[in-house]
Amino acid sequence: MVAASCYHFFINKSHQILTHTTTIDGIITFFKMTNKNNPSLNLALCGSLLLSIILLLSKPSHQALDDNDIGFIIPNPRLLKAYIALQFWKLSITSDPNGFTSNWCGPNVCNYTGVYCAPAPDDPDCLTVAGIDLNQANIAGTLPEKLGLLQDLALFHINSNRFCGTIPDSFRNMQLLFELDVSNNQFSGCFPSVVLCLPSLKFLDIRFNQFEGEIPSAVFDLKLDALFLNNNKFTSSLPNNIGNSPVSVLVLANNNFDSCLPPSLTKMAGTLNEIILANAKLKGCLLKDIGLLNQVTVFDVSFNNLVGSLPESMGNMKSLEQLNVAHNNLSGAIPNSICCLPKLENFTYSYNFFCTEPLACLKLKVKDDRQNCIPNRPFQRSPMECKAFYSHPVDCGASCCLPRRPAPSTASAPTTLAAAPEHPEDWGAFSPGHLHHP
């Protein structure tokens, strides 16, 4: 009887509703006024009927609403918003071969696969959608603007799917969002600047996509704990304020920065545990005070165009477990203090031009010193190649990273390293799931 009353009421008022109610909050307000003037009408039931009208009008003509989407009760306005958001998202999905969203129908959004509910932070008596986890679902589609209705969302995980397009600007409404993981998809365009408007964000993972252009310097002013931007097409230089970031994990590998290491990097000493900058087109010399990063356990700058020697200060990186500087133009003697670091297990310095290595390096559990200029070691560069390299003095300022020293009159232009292989052997280290949020 109530359903029939709602139905006839909306048939008579549908033009007024669809003409004057332009937002979801407006719809809810209209429902409350309706319920006050018509006590026999159930607020949530009438809301679901109106929603069906809206969805029907917005749905492509070749698709039809399921019968379960009509005539049910949604417990509260927050779940009503969630229902609307999820139904619009379902309409934006073009392929779901494993049927993850096959049960996304009916009023019980908290029972939808990949949808997690919890009491609202500001109202423990009100249930709301707090998390989305569709990792590795192999779903294709886009993210609709209506997802911004999920204002209580704390976790949004959709890695390893086939979503494309951009991150909707409406995500700025997710003021409680703590973790955002859209890695290993097909998103493209500029850096999703909407993440700069998320005050609660601590974990940002957009790796393995097609984002391009500049990385806003403001990203490094966010109070993040982990930042994964690797395997995209970013081309900007690393910003000078990178040291403002309080992250414990920073992965920027496999981009096209064509940049030197900013001096402020060592300001991250208080929080940084892992930094991976492999194959990022880095140039210039390593910072002399890089050893200030004494809490770092993983330091990887392999497959770049770095020159100069390993700084003596690296001997102060007492927490270092894995050090990879392979495939650069580094030279000189390897400091004994580095190979004597108490926790160092893996030191890879192959494909450089180092001329000596201390005995301590040979005693490490895992090391790789191939293709250097080290006497009496196997698989080294030819004497001719080493002589040619050392005939040109290293200039850390040649890449405009530091003021250039006057070049000797007889010195010719320094040689450059060939482009890094398209698929470095250790790229697997940067795959989604290898490094996890603490």
Secondary structure, DSSP 4 states (H G I P E B T S, - for coil): -HHHHHHHHHHHHHHHHHHH--SHHHHHHHHHHHHHH-TTS-HHHHHHHHHHHHHHHHS-TT----GGGSS---SSHHHHHHHHHHHHHHHHEEE-TT-TTTT--SS-GGGSTTEEEEEETTEEEEEEEEEEE-TT---EE---GGGGG-TT--EEE--SSEEEE---GGGGG-TT--EEE--SSEEEEE--GGGGG-TT--EEE--SSEEEEPPPGGGGGS--SEEE--SSEE-SPPPGGGGG---SEEE--SS---BPPPGGGGGGGGT--EEE-TTS-BEEEPPTTGGG-TT-SEEE--SSEEEE---GGGGG-TT--EEE--SSEEEEEPPHHHHT-TT--EEE--SSEEEE--HHHHTSSEEE--SS--TT-SSPPPHHHHHHHHTS---TTTTSSSPPPPPPTT--PPP-PPPPPSS-TTGGGGSTTSS---
